[in-house]
Amino acid sequence: MTDTPARLLALLSLLQTPREWPGSELAERFGVSPRTIRRDIDRLRELGYPVEATMGAIGGYRLVAGQAMPPLLLDDEEAVAIAVGLRTGAGHAVEGIEEASVRALAKLLQVLPSRLRHRVSALNSATEPLLPGDGPQVDPEDLARMAVAVAQHERLRFHYRAADGSETRRLVEPHRLVSTKRRWYLVAWDNDRADWRIFRVDRMREPFLTGVRTPPRELPAADAAAYVSGKLFERAPTHRAVVALHAPVDEIRRRLRGAPADLEPIDDHRCRLRMRADSLEWIAFRLVMLRCDFDVLEPPELADHLRELGDRVLRAAGGPGGRLQS
């Protein structure tokens, strides 16, 4: 193979498979000399690909982990598999990887050939998850399109359905996508209203990249997540609770699995938790899921709700007529 760029790409594709390639075998495959292979390896190293050489009778070349991840070469099947996996991660996300899935999907869809985009769409339309997420479902491709608009500071048009059912057409400058455990939100500067807004992604329809790029604006908050959190608390009735948990503070942090929480130790065996939520039901659910005894310090309405919930559970456990079975 005399075309050096084509040979470098083919060589890189081979090295990305998990094995060592002797220089003599590579030279034979490409019809060049071992010296040419060595020069090609040096070129790949200059481009940032960490190619390691081992000596000896069974030595050869292989790609190893480096300081940063250089571009990968994917065949059609690999590209389709990754795109489907990223769509699943974005639409029915494992906690902590939702936003990374959307960013990666946006990058992949920008370079995916149309024939492969069709295969990805066909696979997704033919499959359905056994356990869908708790919140409203959104189209991962719409999320990816919004992620592109955020990354490129590009204006976005879309139809938006408000809580009262009314629909408007909006033109915005996207700032960030924010995921919660139940919903996705787009933080953006609304050009028509000349102000910052948050939009529920499941209420957005037909997002369209306009091609118009604008300089980034400064958000009036520490970050997009803080901005969304503050706006949601302004809009919804907020319930505040303080409880004493009968478990060490480090154990409660482990059970919360990294979720943000206002925790402080009371002593070696107890800790105090402060919570805010839009409903007492949600607070009660979270407390029960912590799997420890607790005392409600405030508000009294939470204690009343838990007593009612406990009575209901006892009646259900007692069988027909609400009497406990011996």
C-alpha positions as CSV (number, residue, x, y, z in Angstrom):
1,M,0.0,0.0,0.0
2,T,1.8,3.1,-1.2
3,D,-0.8,5.7,0.0
4,T,0.7,6.8,3.3
5,P,-2.5,8.4,4.8
6,A,-4.6,5.4,3.9
7,R,-1.9,3.0,5.3
8,L,-1.7,5.0,8.5
9,L,-5.5,4.7,9.0
10,A,-5.4,1.0,8.2
11,L,-2.5,0.5,10.6
12,L,-4.3,2.4,13.4
13,S,-7.4,0.3,12.9
14,L,-5.3,-2.9,13.3
15,L,-3.5,-1.6,16.4
16,Q,-6.8,-0.7,18.1
17,T,-7.6,-4.5,18.3
18,P,-6.4,-6.0,21.6
19,R,-3.3,-7.9,20.4
20,E,0.3,-7.3,19.5
21,W,1.3,-7.0,15.9
22,P,4.9,-8.1,14.9
23,G,6.5,-5.6,12.6
24,S,7.2,-8.3,10.0
25,E,3.5,-9.2,9.9
26,L,2.4,-5.6,9.5
27,A,5.0,-5.1,6.7
28,E,3.7,-8.2,4.9
29,R,0.1,-7.1,5.2
30,F,0.8,-3.6,3.7
31,G,3.5,-4.7,1.2
32,V,6.1,-2.3,2.6
33,S,9.4,-2.7,4.4
34,P,9.7,-3.1,8.2
35,R,11.6,0.3,8.2
36,T,8.4,1.9,6.6
37,I,6.3,0.4,9.4
38,R,8.6,1.9,12.0
39,R,8.3,5.3,10.4
40,D,4.5,4.9,10.4
41,I,4.5,4.0,14.1
42,D,6.6,7.1,14.8
43,R,4.0,9.3,12.9
44,L,1.2,7.8,14.9
45,R,3.1,8.6,18.1
46,E,3.5,12.2,17.0
47,L,-0.3,12.4,16.5
48,G,-0.8,11.3,20.1
49,Y,-1.4,7.6,19.8
50,P,0.5,5.7,22.5
51,V,2.0,2.8,20.5
52,E,4.2,0.6,22.6
53,A,6.9,-1.6,21.1
54,T,8.1,-4.9,22.8
55,M,11.3,-6.7,21.8
56,G,12.0,-10.3,21.4
57,A,10.9,-13.2,19.2
58,I,7.2,-12.6,20.0
59,G,7.4,-8.9,20.4
60,G,5.6,-6.3,18.3
61,Y,3.4,-3.2,18.5
62,R,0.3,-2.5,20.4
63,L,-1.8,0.5,21.4
64,V,-1.8,1.2,25.2
65,A,-3.6,3.6,27.4
66,G,-2.2,7.1,27.4
67,Q,-2.6,10.5,29.1
68,A,-5.5,11.4,26.9
69,M,-7.8,9.5,24.5
70,P,-7.0,10.1,20.9
71,P,-9.7,9.7,18.1
72,L,-10.9,6.1,17.6
73,L,-11.5,4.4,14.3
74,L,-14.8,2.5,14.3
75,D,-16.2,0.1,11.8
76,D,-19.9,0.3,10.9
77,E,-21.0,-2.4,13.4
78,E,-19.1,-0.7,16.2
79,A,-20.4,2.7,15.4
80,V,-24.0,1.5,15.4
81,A,-23.5,-0.4,18.7
82,I,-22.1,2.6,20.4
83,A,-24.8,4.9,19.1
84,V,-27.6,2.6,20.3
85,G,-25.9,2.3,23.7
86,L,-25.5,6.1,24.1
87,R,-29.2,6.6,23.1
88,T,-30.2,4.1,25.9
89,G,-27.9,5.9,28.3
90,A,-29.4,9.3,27.5
91,G,-33.1,8.2,27.4
92,H,-33.1,5.7,30.3
93,A,-30.0,6.9,32.1
94,V,-27.9,5.2,34.8
95,E,-27.4,7.9,37.5
96,G,-24.4,10.0,36.8
97,I,-23.8,9.3,33.1
98,E,-26.9,10.9,31.5
99,E,-25.2,14.2,30.5
100,A,-22.0,12.4,29.3
101,S,-24.1,10.1,27.2
102,V,-25.8,13.1,25.5
103,R,-22.5,14.8,24.8
104,A,-21.0,11.7,23.3
105,L,-24.1,10.9,21.3
106,A,-24.1,14.5,19.9
107,K,-20.5,14.1,18.7
108,L,-21.1,10.7,17.2
109,L,-24.3,11.7,15.3
110,Q,-22.5,14.6,13.7
111,V,-20.1,12.3,11.9
112,L,-22.3,9.2,11.5
113,P,-23.1,8.4,7.8
114,S,-26.7,8.5,6.8
115,R,-26.8,4.8,6.1
116,L,-25.8,4.1,9.7
117,R,-28.1,6.7,11.2
118,H,-31.0,4.8,9.5
119,R,-29.8,1.6,11.1
120,V,-29.6,3.2,14.5
121,S,-33.1,4.6,14.2
122,A,-34.5,1.3,13.0
123,L,-32.9,-0.6,16.0
124,N,-34.3,1.9,18.5
125,S,-37.8,1.9,17.0
126,A,-37.8,-1.9,17.1
127,T,-36.8,-2.2,20.8
128,E,-38.4,-1.2,24.1
129,P,-37.0,-1.2,27.6
130,L,-38.5,-3.5,30.2
131,L,-38.3,-0.8,32.9
132,P,-38.7,2.7,31.6
133,G,-37.6,5.6,33.7
134,D,-39.8,7.4,36.2
135,G,-39.9,10.7,34.4
136,P,-41.3,11.8,31.0
137,Q,-39.4,10.2,28.1
138,V,-37.5,12.4,25.7
139,D,-36.0,11.7,22.3
140,P,-32.2,11.2,22.7
141,E,-31.6,12.6,19.2
142,D,-33.4,15.8,20.3
143,L,-31.1,15.9,23.3
144,A,-28.1,15.4,21.1
145,R,-29.2,18.3,18.8
146,M,-29.6,20.5,21.8
147,A,-26.1,19.5,23.1
148,V,-24.7,20.5,19.7
149,A,-26.4,23.9,20.0
150,V,-24.9,24.4,23.5
151,A,-21.4,23.4,22.4
152,Q,-21.5,25.6,19.3
153,H,-23.3,28.6,20.9
154,E,-25.9,28.2,18.2
155,R,-29.4,29.6,18.3
156,L,-32.2,27.0,18.5
157,R,-35.9,27.1,17.4
158,F,-38.6,24.8,18.8
159,H,-42.2,24.5,19.7
160,Y,-42.9,24.6,23.4
161,R,-46.0,23.4,25.3
162,A,-46.5,25.2,28.6
163,A,-48.0,23.6,31.7
164,D,-51.5,25.0,30.8
165,G,-51.3,23.3,27.4
166,S,-50.7,26.5,25.3
167,E,-48.0,26.3,22.6
168,T,-45.5,28.9,21.5
169,R,-42.6,28.9,19.0
170,R,-39.4,29.9,20.7
171,L,-36.0,31.2,19.6
172,V,-33.3,30.8,22.3
173,E,-29.5,30.8,22.8
174,P,-28.9,27.5,24.7
175,H,-26.6,27.6,27.7
176,R,-26.7,24.1,29.3
177,L,-28.7,20.9,29.5
178,V,-29.4,19.9,33.1
179,S,-30.6,16.4,34.2
180,T,-32.5,15.6,37.3
181,K,-33.6,12.1,38.4
182,R,-36.9,12.6,36.7
183,R,-36.6,15.3,34.0
184,W,-34.3,17.1,31.5
185,Y,-34.2,20.9,31.4
186,L,-32.6,23.3,28.9
187,V,-31.3,26.5,30.3
188,A,-31.3,29.2,27.6
189,W,-31.5,32.9,26.9
190,D,-34.9,33.6,25.4
191,N,-34.5,36.0,22.6
192,D,-38.1,37.1,22.4
193,R,-38.5,37.7,26.1
194,A,-34.9,39.0,26.6
195,D,-34.4,37.0,29.7
196,W,-33.1,33.6,31.0
197,R,-35.6,30.7,30.9
198,I,-35.6,27.0,31.7
199,F,-37.5,24.6,29.4
200,R,-38.6,21.1,30.2
201,V,-37.2,19.0,27.3
202,D,-40.2,16.7,27.2
203,R,-42.4,19.7,26.4
204,M,-40.1,20.8,23.5
205,R,-40.9,19.7,19.9
206,E,-39.0,19.9,16.6
207,P,-35.8,21.5,17.9
208,F,-34.1,23.1,14.9
209,L,-30.5,24.4,14.7
210,T,-30.6,27.8,13.0
211,G,-26.9,28.0,12.0
212,V,-26.7,31.4,13.8
213,R,-23.9,31.5,16.4
214,T,-23.7,34.0,19.2
215,P,-21.2,34.9,21.9
216,P,-21.9,33.1,25.2
217,R,-23.8,35.0,27.9
218,E,-23.1,35.0,31.6
219,L,-25.7,33.1,33.6
220,P,-26.9,34.9,36.7
221,A,-26.1,31.9,39.0
222,A,-23.1,29.9,40.1
223,D,-23.9,27.2,37.5
224,A,-26.8,25.9,35.4
225,A,-27.7,23.2,38.0
226,A,-28.0,25.8,40.7
227,Y,-30.1,28.0,38.4
228,V,-32.6,25.2,37.6
229,S,-32.8,24.2,41.3
230,G,-33.6,27.7,42.4
231,K,-36.2,28.3,39.7
232,L,-37.9,25.0,40.4
233,F,-38.2,25.9,44.1
234,E,-39.6,29.3,43.2
235,R,-42.3,27.7,41.1
236,A,-43.4,24.8,43.2
237,P,-44.6,24.6,46.8
238,T,-41.6,23.5,48.8
239,H,-41.7,21.3,51.9
240,R,-38.7,21.5,54.3
241,A,-38.0,18.6,56.6
242,V,-35.4,18.0,59.4
243,V,-35.0,14.5,60.8
244,A,-32.6,12.7,63.1
245,L,-31.4,9.5,61.6
246,H,-30.3,6.6,63.8
247,A,-27.2,5.8,61.7
248,P,-23.7,7.3,61.5
249,V,-23.3,10.1,59.0
250,D,-20.8,8.2,56.8
251,E,-23.2,5.3,56.5
252,I,-26.0,7.6,55.4
253,R,-23.8,9.2,52.8
254,R,-23.0,5.7,51.4
255,R,-26.8,4.9,51.2
256,L,-27.5,8.2,49.4
257,R,-25.0,7.0,46.8
258,G,-23.4,10.4,46.2
259,A,-26.7,12.4,46.0
260,P,-26.3,15.9,47.5
261,A,-27.6,16.1,51.0
262,D,-27.4,18.5,54.0
263,L,-26.0,16.1,56.6
264,E,-24.3,16.7,60.0
265,P,-23.4,14.3,62.7
266,I,-25.2,14.4,66.1
267,D,-23.0,11.8,67.7
268,D,-21.2,8.6,66.7
269,H,-24.5,6.8,66.0
270,R,-26.9,9.5,64.7
271,C,-26.9,12.4,62.3
272,R,-29.3,15.2,61.3
273,L,-30.6,15.5,57.7
274,R,-32.3,18.6,56.2
275,M,-34.3,18.0,53.1
276,R,-36.4,20.0,50.6
277,A,-38.9,18.6,48.1
278,D,-42.1,19.5,46.3
279,S,-44.2,17.0,48.3
280,L,-44.3,15.3,51.7
281,E,-44.8,12.0,49.9
282,W,-41.4,12.3,48.2
283,I,-39.7,13.1,51.5
284,A,-41.4,10.1,53.2
285,F,-40.3,7.8,50.4
286,R,-36.7,9.0,50.6
287,L,-36.6,8.5,54.4
288,V,-38.0,5.0,54.2
289,M,-35.5,4.1,51.5
290,L,-32.6,5.0,53.9
291,R,-33.4,1.8,55.9
292,C,-32.9,3.1,59.4
293,D,-34.9,4.4,62.3
294,F,-35.5,8.2,62.4
295,D,-37.2,10.9,64.4
296,V,-39.1,13.7,62.6
297,L,-38.0,17.1,64.1
298,E,-40.0,19.2,61.7
299,P,-42.6,19.7,60.2
300,P,-45.4,18.1,62.2
301,E,-47.2,17.5,58.9
302,L,-44.5,15.0,57.9
303,A,-45.0,13.0,61.1
304,D,-48.8,13.0,60.4
305,H,-48.2,11.7,56.9
306,L,-45.9,9.0,58.1
307,R,-48.4,7.8,60.7
308,E,-51.1,7.6,58.1
309,L,-48.7,5.8,55.8
310,G,-47.8,3.4,58.6
311,D,-51.4,2.6,59.4
312,R,-52.1,1.9,55.7
313,V,-49.1,-0.5,55.5
314,L,-50.2,-2.3,58.7
315,R,-53.7,-2.7,57.3
316,A,-52.3,-4.2,54.1
317,A,-50.0,-6.5,56.1
318,G,-53.0,-7.7,58.2
319,G,-54.8,-9.2,55.2
320,P,-58.5,-9.1,54.6
321,G,-60.4,-6.9,57.1
322,G,-57.2,-5.3,58.3
323,R,-56.6,-7.8,61.1
324,L,-53.1,-9.1,61.6
325,Q,-52.7,-12.8,60.8
326,S,-51.2,-15.0,63.5
